[in-house]
Amino acid sequence: MSISTKKFEAEGITRNLPKFSRFLEIAALASGQQISMRGLASDVGLSENTVAAWFGILEDTLIGHLLPCYQRTLKRKA
């Protein structure tokens, strides 16, 4: 049994495979775009906390990675 399989089972995802499968499909479609946890949760039919936790699992298992949005910083004058 792989580490990722153990992690998924520990989080109880294996009991909710249809929703997790839908989450993966929508997350894949949003690849490279800014993600709204609320919008994604609405599309899948889950809570924002669950979607955020599932993204955390994808990061923990090195399957996915969330990049922070670009934010312009103030330039200091010397």
N, C-alpha and C positions, 0 to 999 in steps of 0.2 A: 504494500500500500504506500503510495507516495505521500510526501509531506503535505502537498496541496489538498489531496483527498482527505487526509486526517483533519486539516484545518477546516475544510468545508463541513465535514461531519460534526466537528466540535461546535461550530456555529449554528448547527441545525438546518443548514441550507438543503441538505438532502431530503428533508421532509417537505420542502416547498420548491421542488425542481421546476415546475411550470413557470412560476413567477420569476425564479432566478434565471431561467432560460430567456424569458422575455426581457429581463433587466439586461442581460448580456447582449441581446440583439440591439436594444435601444442604445446602450452604451457604445457599442461598436459603430452604430450609425452616427453618433455624436463625436466620433473620434476626430480630433483636430479642431473642434469647435468649443466655444464657451458653454459650459454645462450649468444648467439650473437644476439644483437638487430637487426643488419643489416641482418643477415641470417634469423631470424624469420620474419622480415618485408618482405624480398624477398619471403619467402615461402607463406606468407599470401597475398602478393600483396598490401602492405601498406607502408607508410613512417616510418622511424625509430622513428620519433617524436610521431606518432600515437600509435605505439606499446609500446613505453615507457609510454605514457599517460595511455594506457589501463592497463599496469602492475601497474601503480600508483593507478588506480581505484580498481583493485583487492586487493591491499594493504589497501587502505582506507576502503573498505568494509569487511576487514578481511577474504577474500576468499583465498588470496595468500600472500606470503611473499618472497622477494628476499633476499638471503643470500650473503654477500660479499665473494669473493673468498679468499681462504687462502693465506696469504702472510707471508713468513718467515721474522722475524725481526732480526736485527743484535743484537748479544749478546754483552753486555758491560762487559769488564773485570774490576773487582774490584781492 
